[in-house]
Amino acid sequence: MSKIIFKNGILRCQKRGGTGDGGIDGDFAIDKFGLERLAFQCKFFLDGNHVTSKDIDAFAGSLSKLGYQKGVFITTSKFIKSSEHKNITFIDGRKLAKLITNIL
């Protein structure tokens, strides 16, 4: 994931994740000074499983609680979008595959 982030002009990426991460797997700075930060969450699901509105709402709550203005939700599968969040960018398995292909 870090290679994709750096290839797209991101200057700093920090992995969080694990117990007590508050629902945020990592964050990255999109300006030189690290003042504008985006959080991301990655979900690996096998075929047939999808990211639900509950997952998206929980991530949106974590963004707000931890002071992030924007977020990126990344999954290897698909999103069931019954929940709209304008401050979250969604990257599904197909889009992720294209991003990976572009850096190779």
N, CA and C of each residue as an Amber inpcrd file, in Angstrom:
protein
   312
   0.8170000  -1.1850000   0.0000000   0.0000000   0.0000000   0.0000000
   0.8680000   1.2580000   0.0000000   1.9410000   1.2380000   0.7450000
   2.8150000   2.4150000   0.8200000   3.3730000   2.8070000  -0.5390000
   3.7320000   1.8250000  -1.3790000   4.2660000   2.1290000  -2.7150000
   3.2350000   2.8760000  -3.5480000   1.9870000   2.4520000  -3.4720000
   0.9180000   3.1340000  -4.2130000   0.7830000   4.5630000  -3.7220000
   0.8070000   4.7420000  -2.4270000   0.6450000   6.0680000  -1.8330000
   1.7790000   6.9950000  -2.2580000   3.0290000   6.5410000  -2.1500000
   4.1650000   7.3850000  -2.5170000   4.1900000   7.6720000  -4.0170000
   3.8150000   6.7010000  -4.8370000   3.7860000   6.8790000  -6.2920000
   2.7990000   7.9720000  -6.6850000   1.7900000   8.1860000  -5.8720000
   0.7680000   9.1790000  -6.1730000   1.0310000  10.5130000  -5.4850000
   2.2650000  10.7750000  -5.1040000   2.6510000  12.0950000  -4.6230000
   2.5140000  12.3360000  -3.1320000   2.2440000  11.3030000  -2.3750000
   2.1150000  11.4600000  -0.9280000   3.5120000  11.5190000  -0.3210000
   3.7090000  12.4070000   0.6200000   5.0470000  12.6500000   1.1580000
   5.4020000  11.8130000   2.3820000   4.4100000  11.4310000   3.1680000
   4.6890000  10.6640000   4.3860000   3.5290000   9.7280000   4.6450000
   3.8480000   8.4920000   4.9750000   2.8100000   7.5120000   5.2840000
   3.1910000   6.8160000   6.5820000   2.2360000   6.7010000   7.4840000
   2.4890000   6.0580000   8.7680000   1.4420000   4.9840000   8.9950000
   1.9000000   3.7570000   9.2180000   1.0030000   2.6420000   9.4920000
   0.6360000   2.6540000  10.9690000  -0.6170000   2.4330000  11.2700000
  -1.0660000   2.3090000  12.6560000  -1.4930000   0.8720000  12.8550000
  -2.7670000   0.6110000  12.7490000  -3.2870000  -0.7510000  12.7910000
  -3.0600000  -1.4590000  14.1060000  -3.7290000  -2.5880000  14.2650000
  -3.6020000  -3.3860000  15.4730000  -4.6150000  -2.9830000  16.5270000
  -4.5270000  -3.6170000  17.6630000  -5.4340000  -3.3410000  18.7660000
  -5.2970000  -1.8960000  19.2200000  -6.4200000  -1.2330000  19.3830000
  -6.4030000   0.1440000  19.8610000  -6.1010000   1.1730000  18.7930000
  -6.2060000   0.7860000  17.5080000  -5.9060000   1.7490000  16.4420000
  -7.0440000   2.7210000  16.2010000  -8.1680000   2.5150000  16.8680000
  -9.2950000   3.4300000  16.7330000  -9.9880000   3.3300000  15.3910000
  -9.7820000   2.2280000  14.6670000 -10.4170000   2.0530000  13.3690000
  -9.6520000   2.6620000  12.2160000  -8.4320000   3.1020000  12.4740000
  -7.5860000   3.7100000  11.4470000  -6.3570000   2.8220000  11.2620000
  -6.1120000   2.3660000  10.0340000  -4.9430000   1.5210000   9.7730000
  -3.6760000   2.3260000   9.5380000  -3.8380000   3.5760000   9.1550000
  -2.6800000   4.4310000   8.9300000  -3.1190000   5.8000000   8.4680000
  -2.1520000   6.6770000   8.3310000  -2.4630000   8.0030000   7.8030000
  -1.3100000   8.4860000   6.9410000  -1.5920000   9.4920000   6.1520000
  -0.5430000  10.0530000   5.3170000  -0.7330000  11.5450000   5.1550000
   0.4050000  12.2200000   4.9660000   0.4110000  13.6720000   4.7710000
   0.4030000  13.9450000   3.2780000  -0.3780000  14.9330000   2.8700000
  -0.4130000  15.2640000   1.4500000   0.2070000  16.6300000   1.1660000
   0.8000000  17.2250000   2.1870000   1.5460000  18.4690000   1.9760000
   2.9110000  18.3460000   2.6440000   3.8330000  19.2190000   2.3030000
   5.2090000  19.1580000   2.8160000   5.3020000  19.2100000   4.3280000
   4.4160000  19.9450000   4.9400000   4.5090000  20.1880000   6.3730000
   3.7070000  19.1980000   7.2050000   2.9770000  18.3170000   6.5600000
   2.1890000  17.3280000   7.2880000   0.9570000  17.9110000   7.9440000
   0.5220000  19.0690000   7.4740000  -0.6400000  19.7220000   8.0790000
  -1.9530000  19.1210000   7.5860000  -1.9700000  18.6920000   6.3330000
  -3.1760000  18.0530000   5.8140000  -2.9490000  16.5470000   5.7970000
  -3.6790000  15.8610000   6.6430000  -3.5090000  14.4200000   6.7920000
  -4.8060000  13.7010000   6.4400000  -4.6570000  12.5580000   5.8010000
  -5.7710000  11.6890000   5.4750000  -5.5560000  10.3610000   6.1820000
  -6.6190000   9.7780000   6.6720000  -6.5210000   8.4630000   7.2990000
  -6.9870000   7.4120000   6.3000000  -6.4800000   6.1890000   6.4660000
  -6.9720000   5.1190000   5.6050000  -7.2620000   3.8660000   6.4120000
  -8.1630000   3.0810000   5.8570000  -8.4790000   1.7730000   6.4160000
  -8.4720000   0.7750000   5.2720000  -7.8380000  -0.3720000   5.5010000
  -7.7630000  -1.4290000   4.4950000  -8.4890000  -2.6620000   5.0130000
  -9.3140000  -3.2420000   4.1560000 -10.0330000  -4.4690000   4.5120000
  -9.7600000  -5.5160000   3.4430000  -9.2610000  -6.6760000   3.8850000
  -9.0610000  -7.8110000   2.9950000 -10.2100000  -8.7770000   3.2190000
 -10.9910000  -8.9870000   2.1730000 -12.1070000  -9.9250000   2.2550000
 -11.9950000 -10.9390000   1.1250000 -12.3670000 -12.1700000   1.4170000
 -12.4300000 -13.2010000   0.3900000 -13.6670000 -12.9790000  -0.4680000
 -13.7120000 -13.6310000  -1.6330000 -14.8540000 -13.4950000  -2.5390000
 -16.1670000 -13.7490000  -1.8090000 -17.1480000 -12.9460000  -2.1440000
 -18.4690000 -13.1030000  -1.5480000 -18.7010000 -12.2230000  -0.3380000
 -17.6430000 -11.7300000   0.2660000 -17.7750000 -10.8200000   1.4080000
 -17.5340000  -9.3980000   0.9240000 -18.2940000  -8.4660000   1.4650000
 -18.2100000  -7.0770000   1.0240000 -18.1460000  -6.1330000   2.2160000
 -17.6620000  -4.9360000   1.9610000 -17.6660000  -3.8840000   2.9770000
 -19.0960000  -3.3600000   3.0770000 -19.6120000  -3.3360000   4.2880000
 -21.0010000  -2.9240000   4.5060000 -21.0750000  -1.4680000   4.9550000
 -22.2830000  -0.9550000   4.9950000 -22.4770000   0.4170000   5.4720000
 -22.0580000   0.5410000   6.9340000 -22.1740000  -0.5430000   7.7020000
 -21.7320000  -0.5300000   9.1050000 -20.2200000  -0.2850000   9.1860000
 -19.4510000  -0.9520000   8.3140000 -17.9930000  -0.7530000   8.2670000
 -17.6520000   0.6910000   7.9030000 -18.3700000   1.2120000   6.9080000
 -18.1200000   2.5760000   6.4310000 -18.4860000   3.6010000   7.5000000
 -19.6320000   3.4010000   8.1490000 -20.0570000   4.3170000   9.2130000
 -19.0730000   4.3090000  10.3840000 -18.5550000   3.1260000  10.7180000
 -17.5750000   3.0290000  11.8100000 -16.3030000   3.7960000  11.4530000
 -15.8510000   3.6700000  10.2100000 -14.6670000   4.4000000   9.7580000
 -14.9150000   5.9020000   9.7930000 -16.0840000   6.3260000   9.3220000
 -16.4400000   7.7550000   9.3510000 -16.4350000   8.2790000  10.7830000
 -16.9360000   7.4840000  11.7200000 -16.9200000   7.8730000  13.1280000
 -15.5050000   8.0080000  13.6610000 -14.6240000   7.0930000  13.2520000
 -13.2200000   7.1570000  13.6750000 -12.5380000   8.3960000  13.1230000
 -12.8360000   8.7300000  11.8670000 -12.2590000   9.9430000  11.2740000
 -12.6180000  11.1590000  12.1100000 -13.8840000  11.2720000  12.4150000
 -14.3750000  12.4160000  13.1850000 -13.7720000  12.4450000  14.5860000
 -13.8030000  11.3060000  15.2530000 -13.3060000  11.2070000  16.6320000
 -11.8140000  11.5460000  16.7360000 -11.0390000  11.1390000  15.7250000
  -9.5880000  11.3350000  15.7680000  -9.1230000  12.5970000  15.0450000
 -10.0700000  13.3970000  14.5400000  -9.7340000  14.7010000  13.9790000
  -9.2880000  14.7260000  12.5290000  -9.6080000  13.6910000  11.7680000
  -9.2710000  13.6790000  10.3420000 -10.4110000  14.3070000   9.5510000
 -10.0560000  15.1070000   8.5450000 -11.0590000  15.7260000   7.6820000
 -11.5060000  14.7890000   6.5590000 -10.5850000  13.9240000   6.1140000
 -10.8570000  13.0420000   4.9800000 -10.2700000  11.6660000   5.2310000
 -10.7960000  10.6890000   4.4970000 -10.2850000   9.3370000   4.6230000
 -10.3680000   8.5750000   3.3190000  -9.6360000   7.4670000   3.2720000
  -9.6590000   6.5680000   2.1290000  -9.9400000   5.1730000   2.6660000
 -10.9570000   4.5260000   2.1310000 -11.3270000   3.1690000   2.5350000
 -10.9710000   2.2470000   1.3730000 -10.0840000   1.2920000   1.6370000
  -9.5500000   0.4100000   0.6030000  -9.9560000  -1.0220000   0.9200000
 -10.4460000  -1.7320000  -0.0800000 -10.7910000  -3.1340000   0.1150000
 -10.3870000  -3.9540000  -1.1030000 -10.1320000  -5.2290000  -0.8780000
  -9.8440000  -6.1410000  -1.9800000 -11.1330000  -6.6320000  -2.6240000
 -12.2700000  -6.3700000  -1.9970000 -13.5460000  -6.8410000  -2.5310000
 -14.3690000  -5.6750000  -3.0640000 -15.6280000  -5.5840000  -2.6600000
 -16.5370000  -4.5400000  -3.1380000 -17.1980000  -3.8410000  -1.9620000
 -17.7660000  -2.6840000  -2.2600000 -18.5220000  -1.9230000  -1.2670000
 -20.0150000  -2.1060000  -1.5070000 -20.7580000  -2.2340000  -0.4280000
 -22.2080000  -2.1400000  -0.4920000 -22.5070000  -0.7300000  -0.0280000
 -22.7790000   0.1590000  -0.9820000 -22.9080000   1.5810000  -0.6550000
 -24.3410000   1.9630000  -0.3150000 -24.7360000   1.6850000   0.8780000
 -26.0290000   2.1870000   1.3350000 -25.7950000   3.3890000   2.2380000
 -24.5460000   3.7600000   2.3600000 -24.1700000   4.8730000   3.2230000
 -23.2770000   5.8330000   2.4350000 -23.6220000   7.1070000   2.3960000
 -22.8460000   8.1210000   1.6710000 -21.9870000   8.9230000   2.6410000
 -20.7550000   9.0900000   2.2910000 -19.8480000   9.9340000   3.0720000
 -18.9860000  10.6990000   2.0800000 -19.2190000  11.9980000   1.9710000
 -18.5120000  12.8220000   0.9830000 -17.0340000  12.9760000   1.2950000
 -16.6440000  12.7720000   2.5460000 -15.2480000  12.9570000   2.9250000
 -14.4340000  11.6640000   2.8340000 -15.0420000  10.5920000   2.3060000
 -14.3420000   9.3140000   2.1820000 -14.2330000   8.9300000   0.7090000
 -13.0130000   8.5950000   0.2830000 -12.7710000   8.0650000  -1.0530000
 -12.7610000   6.5480000  -0.9460000 -13.4380000   5.8880000  -1.8750000
 -13.5470000   4.4330000  -1.8440000 -12.7040000   3.8150000  -2.9530000
 -11.8690000   2.8360000  -2.5750000 -11.0570000   2.1060000  -3.5460000
 -11.3890000   0.6280000  -3.3830000 -12.0530000   0.0600000  -4.4060000
 -12.4150000  -1.3550000  -4.3430000 -11.3350000  -2.2010000  -5.0180000
 -11.5620000  -3.5020000  -5.0790000 -10.5760000  -4.4230000  -5.6310000
 -10.1420000  -4.0960000  -7.0450000 -11.0900000  -3.7230000  -7.9030000
 -10.7510000  -3.3970000  -9.2960000  -9.8680000  -2.1550000  -9.3810000
 -10.2610000  -1.1220000  -8.6670000  -9.4840000   0.1230000  -8.6880000
  -8.1010000  -0.1050000  -8.0710000  -8.0440000  -0.9130000  -7.0130000
  -6.7760000  -1.2400000  -6.3680000  -5.8610000  -1.9770000  -7.3430000
  -6.4150000  -2.9210000  -8.1030000  -5.6230000  -3.6630000  -9.0910000
  -5.0380000  -2.7190000 -10.1390000  -5.8170000  -1.7360000 -10.5790000
  -5.3170000  -0.7570000 -11.5530000  -4.1850000   0.0810000 -10.9630000
  -4.3380000   0.4980000  -9.7070000  -3.2860000   1.2870000  -9.0560000
  -1.9950000   0.4840000  -8.9390000  -2.1310000  -0.7850000  -8.5690000
  -0.9530000  -1.6460000  -8.4280000  -0.2850000  -1.8420000  -9.7850000
  -1.0750000  -2.0800000 -10.8230000  -0.5430000  -2.2640000 -12.1760000
   0.2260000  -1.0310000 -12.6390000  -0.2600000   0.1450000 -12.2920000
   0.3870000   1.3920000 -12.7180000   1.7470000   1.6260000 -12.0720000
   2.0130000   1.0150000 -10.9210000   3.3170000   1.2410000 -10.2850000
   4.3380000   0.1720000 -10.6430000   3.8890000  -0.8930000 -11.2640000
   4.8160000  -1.9820000 -11.6110000   5.5550000  -1.7050000 -12.8930000
